[in-house]
Amino acid sequence: MSEQLKFIVAELNREPFSRNYNLIAFDSLDPLSLLQVLTDVLAEIDPKVMQHYVFYVSAYPALSQEVY
């Protein structure tokens, strides 16, 4: 596995994210799950990100249903 992947997993397992991933589990995440991880990380860094996400889901319900 690449050093970058090891770094990402190590940082996601630390505070404030506390994700508890291992390299194999993280590497096998599907694209939508990776997008969710990214959204969660950005929301933790900047709470305004979650506000924008909630707005997007409420403003475009048809698109959000297609994703899920």
DSSP file (Angstrom, degrees, kcal/mol; ACC not computed):
  #  RESIDUE AA STRUCTURE BP1 BP2  ACC     N-H-->O    O-->H-N    N-H-->O    O-->H-N    TCO  KAPPA ALPHA  PHI   PSI    X-CA   Y-CA   Z-CA
    1    1 A M              0   0    0      0, 0.0     2,-0.0     0, 0.0    22,-0.0   0.000 360.0 360.0 360.0 151.5    0.0    0.0    0.0
    2    2 A S     >  -     0   0    0      1,-0.1     4,-1.9     4,-0.0     5,-0.1  -0.309 360.0-121.5 -74.0 157.0    1.1    3.5   -0.7
    3    3 A E  H  > S+     0   0    0      1,-0.2     4,-2.4     2,-0.2     5,-0.1   0.834 112.9  58.9 -64.7 -32.5    2.5    5.8    2.0
    4    4 A Q  H  > S+     0   0    0      2,-0.2     4,-2.6     1,-0.2    -1,-0.2   0.921 105.4  47.9 -63.7 -43.5   -0.2    8.3    1.2
    5    5 A L  H  > S+     0   0    0      2,-0.2     4,-2.5     1,-0.2     5,-0.2   0.910 111.1  50.9 -64.5 -41.7   -2.9    5.7    2.0
    6    6 A K  H  X S+     0   0    0     -4,-1.9     4,-2.5     1,-0.2    -1,-0.2   0.914 111.0  49.2 -60.5 -42.4   -1.2    4.8    5.3
    7    7 A F  H  X S+     0   0    0     -4,-2.4     4,-2.5     2,-0.2     5,-0.2   0.930 110.9  49.5 -62.7 -46.3   -1.0    8.4    6.2
    8    8 A I  H  X S+     0   0    0     -4,-2.6     4,-2.4     1,-0.2    -2,-0.2   0.930 113.2  46.1 -59.7 -47.5   -4.8    9.0    5.4
    9    9 A V  H  X S+     0   0    0     -4,-2.5     4,-1.5     1,-0.2    12,-0.3   0.919 112.3  51.0 -63.3 -43.2   -5.9    6.0    7.5
   10   10 A A  H  X S+     0   0    0     -4,-2.5     4,-0.5    -5,-0.2    -1,-0.2   0.912 112.8  45.6 -61.2 -42.2   -3.6    7.0   10.4
   11   11 A E  H >< S+     0   0    0     -4,-2.5     3,-0.8     1,-0.2     6,-0.3   0.865 109.9  53.8 -71.6 -35.6   -5.0   10.5   10.4
   12   12 A L  H 3< S+     0   0    0     -4,-2.4     7,-2.7     1,-0.2    -1,-0.2   0.796 105.8  55.0 -67.4 -26.2   -8.6    9.4   10.1
   13   13 A N  H 3< S+     0   0    0     -4,-1.5    -1,-0.2     5,-0.3    -2,-0.2   0.625  98.9  79.3 -81.9 -12.6   -8.1    7.1   13.1
   14   14 A R  S XX S-     0   0    0     -3,-0.8     4,-2.9    -4,-0.5     3,-1.0  -0.406  90.9 -48.9 -87.8 167.9   -6.9   10.1   15.3
   15   15 A E  T 34 S+     0   0    0      1,-0.3    -1,-0.1     2,-0.2    -2,-0.1  -0.486 117.8  27.0 -65.2 144.4   -9.0   12.7   17.0
   16   16 A P  T 34 S+     0   0    0      0, 0.0    -1,-0.3     0, 0.0    -4,-0.1  -0.985 130.4  39.3 -91.9   1.7  -11.2   14.4   16.1
   17   17 A F  T <4  -     0   0    0     -3,-1.0    -2,-0.2    -6,-0.3    -4,-0.1   0.914  69.1-178.9 -82.3 -42.8  -12.2   11.9   13.4
   18   18 A S     <  +     0   0    0     -4,-2.9    -5,-0.3    -7,-0.3    -3,-0.1   0.878  17.7 157.4  47.4  52.6  -11.7    8.6   15.4
   19   19 A R        -     0   0    0     -7,-2.7    -6,-0.2    -5,-0.3    -1,-0.1   0.764  38.1-145.1 -82.3 -26.9  -12.8    6.5   12.4
   20   20 A N        +     0   0    0      1,-0.2     2,-0.2    -8,-0.2    -7,-0.1   0.897  39.3 158.9  63.1  43.1  -11.1    3.2   13.4
   21   21 A Y        -     0   0    0    -12,-0.3     2,-0.3     4,-0.0    -1,-0.2  -0.594  29.9-151.7 -89.3 155.8  -10.2    2.1    9.8
   22   22 A N     >  -     0   0    0     -2,-0.2     4,-2.6     1,-0.1     5,-0.3  -0.812  34.5-102.6-114.7 168.8   -7.6   -0.3    8.8
   23   23 A L  H  > S+     0   0    0     -2,-0.3     4,-2.3     1,-0.2     5,-0.2   0.887 119.4  47.3 -59.4 -42.0   -5.8   -0.2    5.4
   24   24 A I  H  > S+     0   0    0      2,-0.2     4,-1.3     1,-0.2    -1,-0.2   0.928 113.3  47.2 -67.9 -45.1   -7.7   -3.0    3.8
   25   25 A A  H  4 S+     0   0    0      1,-0.2     4,-0.3     2,-0.2     3,-0.3   0.921 115.5  45.1 -63.9 -44.1  -11.2   -1.7    5.0
   26   26 A F  H >< S+     0   0    0     -4,-2.6     3,-1.4     1,-0.2    -1,-0.2   0.913 111.3  52.6 -67.1 -41.5  -10.4    1.9    3.8
   27   27 A D  H 3< S+     0   0    0     -4,-2.3    -1,-0.2    -5,-0.3    -2,-0.2   0.744 107.9  52.9 -66.1 -22.9   -9.0    0.8    0.5
   28   28 A S  T 3< S+     0   0    0     -4,-1.3    -1,-0.3    -3,-0.3    -2,-0.2   0.412  79.2 122.3 -95.1   2.5  -12.1   -1.3   -0.2
   29   29 A L    <   -     0   0    0     -3,-1.4    -3,-0.0    -4,-0.3    -4,-0.0  -0.398  64.2-121.2 -64.3 139.4  -14.6    1.5    0.4
   30   30 A D     >  -     0   0    0      1,-0.1     4,-2.2    -2,-0.1     3,-0.4  -0.337  31.3 -98.3 -75.2 164.4  -16.8    2.2   -2.7
   31   31 A P  H  > S+     0   0    0      0, 0.0     4,-2.2     0, 0.0     5,-0.1   0.849 122.7  51.4 -56.2 -38.8  -16.8    5.7   -4.2
   32   32 A L  H  > S+     0   0    0      2,-0.2     4,-2.0     1,-0.2     5,-0.1   0.880 109.7  50.3 -67.9 -35.6  -19.9    6.9   -2.4
   33   33 A S  H  > S+     0   0    0     -3,-0.4     4,-2.3     2,-0.2    -1,-0.2   0.894 109.9  50.6 -67.3 -38.9  -18.5    5.8    0.9
   34   34 A L  H  X S+     0   0    0     -4,-2.2     4,-2.5     2,-0.2    -2,-0.2   0.893 109.1  51.6 -64.3 -38.8  -15.3    7.7    0.2
   35   35 A L  H  X S+     0   0    0     -4,-2.2     4,-2.5    -5,-0.2    -2,-0.2   0.888 108.8  50.9 -64.0 -38.2  -17.3   10.7   -0.6
   36   36 A Q  H  X S+     0   0    0     -4,-2.0     4,-2.6     2,-0.2    -2,-0.2   0.903 108.8  51.1 -65.3 -40.8  -19.2   10.4    2.7
   37   37 A V  H  X S+     0   0    0     -4,-2.3     4,-2.5     2,-0.2    -2,-0.2   0.932 110.9  48.9 -60.2 -45.6  -15.9   10.1    4.5
   38   38 A L  H  X S+     0   0    0     -4,-2.5     4,-2.8     1,-0.2     5,-0.2   0.926 111.5  48.9 -60.1 -45.4  -14.7   13.3    2.8
   39   39 A T  H  X S+     0   0    0     -4,-2.5     4,-2.5     1,-0.2    -1,-0.2   0.911 111.5  49.6 -60.8 -43.5  -17.9   15.1    3.7
   40   40 A D  H  X S+     0   0    0     -4,-2.6     4,-1.8     2,-0.2    -1,-0.2   0.901 112.0  48.1 -63.0 -41.4  -17.6   14.0    7.3
   41   41 A V  H  X S+     0   0    0     -4,-2.5     4,-2.2     2,-0.2    -2,-0.2   0.936 112.9  47.3 -65.5 -46.3  -14.0   15.2    7.5
   42   42 A L  H  X S+     0   0    0     -4,-2.8     4,-3.1     1,-0.2     7,-0.3   0.885 110.8  52.5 -63.4 -37.5  -14.8   18.6    5.9
   43   43 A A  H  < S+     0   0    0     -4,-2.5    -1,-0.2    -5,-0.2    -2,-0.2   0.852 109.4  49.9 -66.1 -33.8  -17.8   19.0    8.3
   44   44 A E  H  < S+     0   0    0     -4,-1.8    -2,-0.2    -5,-0.2    -1,-0.2   0.888 115.1  43.3 -70.3 -38.8  -15.6   18.3   11.2
   45   45 A I  H  < S+     0   0    0     -4,-2.2    -2,-0.2     1,-0.3    -1,-0.2   0.914 134.3  14.4 -71.8 -43.8  -13.0   20.8   10.0
   46   46 A D    ><  -     0   0    0     -4,-3.1     3,-2.5    -5,-0.2     4,-0.5  -0.889  64.9-158.2-137.6 102.8  -15.6   23.5    9.1
   47   47 A P  T >> S+     0   0    0      0, 0.0     4,-1.1     0, 0.0     3,-0.6   0.707  89.1  73.4 -56.2 -20.2  -19.2   23.0   10.4
   48   48 A K  H 3> S+     0   0    0      1,-0.2     4,-2.0     2,-0.2     5,-0.2   0.782  84.2  68.3 -64.6 -24.5  -20.4   25.3    7.6
   49   49 A V  H <> S+     0   0    0     -3,-2.5     4,-2.2    -7,-0.3    -1,-0.2   0.916  97.9  50.1 -60.0 -43.0  -19.8   22.4    5.2
   50   50 A M  H <> S+     0   0    0     -3,-0.6     4,-2.6    -4,-0.5    -1,-0.2   0.861 106.8  54.9 -66.0 -34.3  -22.6   20.4    6.8
   51   51 A Q  H  X S+     0   0    0     -4,-1.1     4,-2.2     2,-0.2    -1,-0.2   0.909 109.2  47.4 -63.2 -41.3  -24.9   23.4    6.4
   52   52 A H  H  X S+     0   0    0     -4,-2.0     4,-2.5     2,-0.2    -2,-0.2   0.885 111.5  51.3 -66.4 -38.4  -24.2   23.5    2.7
   53   53 A Y  H  X S+     0   0    0     -4,-2.2     4,-2.5     2,-0.2    -2,-0.2   0.928 110.1  48.2 -64.3 -45.3  -24.7   19.7    2.4
   54   54 A V  H  X S+     0   0    0     -4,-2.6     4,-2.2     1,-0.2    -2,-0.2   0.898 111.9  50.6 -62.8 -40.0  -28.1   20.0    4.2
   55   55 A F  H  X S+     0   0    0     -4,-2.2     4,-2.8     2,-0.2     5,-0.2   0.933 110.0  50.0 -61.6 -45.6  -29.1   22.8    1.8
   56   56 A Y  H  X S+     0   0    0     -4,-2.5     4,-2.3     1,-0.2    -2,-0.2   0.932 111.7  47.3 -59.5 -47.4  -28.1   20.8   -1.2
   57   57 A V  H  < S+     0   0    0     -4,-2.5    -1,-0.2     1,-0.2     7,-0.2   0.886 116.9  43.5 -63.9 -38.8  -30.1   17.8   -0.1
   58   58 A S  H  < S+     0   0    0     -4,-2.2    -1,-0.2    -5,-0.2    -2,-0.2   0.832 116.5  46.8 -76.6 -30.8  -33.1   19.9    0.6
   59   59 A A  H  < S+     0   0    0     -4,-2.8    -2,-0.2     1,-0.2    -1,-0.2   0.803 124.4  30.1 -79.7 -29.4  -32.8   22.1   -2.5
   60   60 A Y     X  +     0   0    0     -4,-2.3     4,-2.1    -5,-0.2     3,-0.4  -0.527  67.0 158.7-129.0  65.1  -32.3   19.1   -4.9
   61   61 A P  H  > S+     0   0    0      0, 0.0     4,-1.9     0, 0.0     5,-0.2   0.840  74.0  56.5 -62.4 -33.7  -34.2   16.2   -3.4
   62   62 A A  H  > S+     0   0    0      1,-0.2     4,-1.3     2,-0.2    -2,-0.1   0.906 109.7  45.4 -65.3 -39.6  -34.4   14.3   -6.7
   63   63 A L  H  > S+     0   0    0     -3,-0.4     4,-1.4     1,-0.2    -1,-0.2   0.903 111.3  51.8 -69.8 -40.4  -30.7   14.4   -7.2
   64   64 A S  H  X S+     0   0    0     -4,-2.1     4,-1.5     1,-0.2    -1,-0.2   0.839 106.9  53.9 -67.8 -31.3  -29.9   13.3   -3.6
   65   65 A Q  H  < S+     0   0    0     -4,-1.9    -1,-0.2     1,-0.2    -2,-0.2   0.845 104.5  55.3 -70.3 -32.4  -32.3   10.3   -3.9
   66   66 A E  H  < S+     0   0    0     -4,-1.3    -1,-0.2     1,-0.2    -2,-0.2   0.869 106.3  51.7 -66.7 -35.4  -30.4    9.1   -7.0
   67   67 A V  H  <        0   0    0     -4,-1.4    -1,-0.2     1,-0.2    -2,-0.2   0.901 360.0 360.0 -68.3 -40.8  -27.1    9.1   -5.1
   68   68 A Y     <        0   0    0     -4,-1.5    -1,-0.2   -36,-0.0    -2,-0.2   0.443 360.0 360.0 -92.5 360.0  -28.5    7.1   -2.3
